[in-house]
Amino acid sequence: MRLTAKKANQILYRSEWTDILVGALSQETRDAWVQSLYTEIKMNSRGVLSNRVPSLLAWPDEKALAVLLKVIPANTTECTN
């Protein structure tokens, strides 16, 4: 992966390539991670937790949905993005 900043067709900046390794979590590790999100919700850390939404969407199942439903406001007028 690398960052490229463009304006129109002109490249303003291009970083060096950075390798990123994405590994699958075991079910036990993921369950512990999801449980930690519930703890964050109880501590009213919705701002921090909203940064985890892409990770939850990457493995869509009933566990991810349960966390998402607690993070996303029921009143969609409160949503910012």
Secondary structure, DSSP 8 states (H G I E B T S, - for coil): ---EEEETTEEEEE------------HHHHHHHHHHHHHHHHTT-HHHHHTTHHHHHHS-SHHHHHHHHHHS-SSGGG---
